[in-house]
Structure formats: structure tokens, C-alpha cells
Amino acid sequence: MTGAIDLLFSPKVELRPFTNANITDIPEYGSILYTVFLDRREFIYVGIGGLSGKSVKDRNPRSRITQHTQGRRSGDQFCIYIQDFYVIPLLIGNTYVPKKGYLDTLTKEFIQKRLTYRYLVVQTDDSDKVVRRLEKELQTNTHGHGVPKLNGVMK
């Protein structure tokens, strides 16, 4: 599986923008492991999806990427991180007029303009367990690709 992990960081594998058009390229079932990059360079996040469902055919690897693409903070830890670390600092020192949903809109714009990702889909009966293990390995730099800025864990 190390070779597959390396593909999540390979310049030979195209980085994908967070747009709904890209979602259909992701297989319809299984679990997903994905790496996120700021401005196509900096590794900032590793995430997983497609965890619920008794069988691998019941797991939806597309749902997590779709959720991130929308930029809504509610119930999405990734969007919370993006808003806290990137969007709000851009507002500091500027005039801010609160509007319902405005921060989510800014978060969505930031995600779609500045972030890209690569993914790996696992389609085995234990896919949920596999991606959880791999996420922890990437968070702790087990494979030598660095620690993701937003959800990395220092050993």
C-alpha cells in the first residue's frame, strides 16, 4: 500500500480542484483517503470518507469531498480549519459586515480557488479500517511525506 500512498504526493498525479464536476470521477462505492494542498504546493490536510455502511458497496467515497466543496462550516471539521486558519485571517484589519452565510461563502471560494487534492479509493470489505489506519500514518509522517499543517500529529 506504500506505493499507493506515494501517489497521493506524486507530481505525476494531477491535483484536482474542489469542484462538483470532479466528484463523478470518484468511484461510487468504497472508502477514500485524500491529501489536500494549498496553492498546489503545501500539504495541509489528510482526510478520509466513505466510512458508514455495513458493506463496501454501501460506503460513499464521494460524500466527504462533496461536503468540503460546499464550504459549510457546520459539521465539517475540514471547513472549520480552513475558515479559522485561512479565511478569518484575511478579514482581520478589513471592514466586516456580518451577513448570514457570508463566512461559509468565503470558505467555499477559498477552497475552490486555492485548494486541490489527490485521492485513493479502497474497495475492500475492511476499507473503512484501512483508510482510518492510513490517515493516522499520514498524520504522523510514517511514510515520510511530512506532517499535514492542519491535522498533523507530532510524535
N, C-alpha and C positions, 0 to 999 in steps of 0.2 A: 504493500500500500504506500510505501515511501515514495515510489516513483510517481504515483498519482498525486500525492501531496505536493511534490515538487512542481507539478503542472499548475498548481494554484499560484505560483510565483514566477512562472516561466514567461519571459518576454515573447516566446514563440506562440503563446496562447493569448489571443486577443482579450483585452479588457472590455467589459460590457458596461454600457451606461445603464443606470436605473431608469428604464422606461417600460411601460406596459407592453410595448411591441416586442421586447426581448423575452417576455415571460413564456410565450408559446414555444420557444426553443428549448426550454427546460422540460425534461420528461414529465409525464403526467402522474407518475407514482414513484414512491421511494422516499428516501431522506436525502437532505442536501447539507453539504459543508461548503462554506463560501468565505472568501477573503475579500476585504474592501480596501480600496486605495484612494487616498486624497491626491487630487491632481495627477493621477496616473503613476505616482511615484511612491508615496509614503504608505506603508502598511499600517492601517489604523484599527482594523476590527476583523475578528473571525466570528462567524455565526453558523448556526445550524437551523434546520427546519424539517418539516415532514416527520414529526415525532409521534403524532397521535394516530391511532388506528391499530387495530389488532394485527392485521396482516400488512405486508409491504405494499400490496395493491390498494390499501385504504389510506396510505400516507401520501400527503400532498406536498411535494418539494417546492411548488410554485408559490404557495401562500405567503411564506415569510418574505420573499423578495417583493411580491405584490404589496404587502403591508409597508415595507420600507419605502417603496416608490411613492406612496401616498404622503409620506412625511408627517403623519399624525402622531403626536406625542403620546396620546392616551394608549396605554397598554403595549407600547413598543419601546423597549429599553434602548435599542439602536437609535431611534429618533430622539429619545431623551438625551443621549450622549451627544448627538450631532447638534441639537439645539443648544445644550449647555456649553459645549466646548467650541463651537464654531459660529453659530448664528447669533446668540446673545452678545458675545464679544464684539461682533460687527456693529451692534446697535449702541454700545456704550459710547457716550460722548455725542450722540446724534439725537435729534428730537424724535421722540417716540410717541405716537398717538395710538393708544390701545384700540384694537378692533377685534371683534370675535373671529377667531381662526387665523389671525394675521401671522402669529408666530409659526403655526403649522404650515402656512403658505410659504413663508420664508424658508422653513426647514425643507419642504418639498423642493423648492427651487434650488437650494444649496445641494441637496442630494442628487438631483437630476443634472446639475451643471458641473459639479466638482468631484463627484464620487463615481467610481467604477468598481466592478467586481469580477472575480472568476469563481467558478463553482465546480463541484464534484458531486455527482449523484450516486448514491449507493442503493442498489435494488436487491437487497438480500433480506431474509426474514428478520435478521437482527440489525437492520440498517439503522434503527434509532439508537441502539447501543454503540454501534461503530462510529457514527458521527459525533456522539457525545464524547467518546474517548479521544477521537482525533481533534475535536475542538479544544479539549484540555491540553493535549500535546502541543498544539499550535499556540495556545495562550502562554505556555511556559517555555517556548522556544526549543522544544525537544528535537525538532527537525532542522534547526539552525537557520531559520528564516527571520529571526528577530521576534520581539515581543510586540503584539499589536498595541498601539498607543492607547486606545480607549478601553479595552477589556483584557489586556495582558496581565499576567501574574508573574511577579518576580520570584524566583526560587530562593 
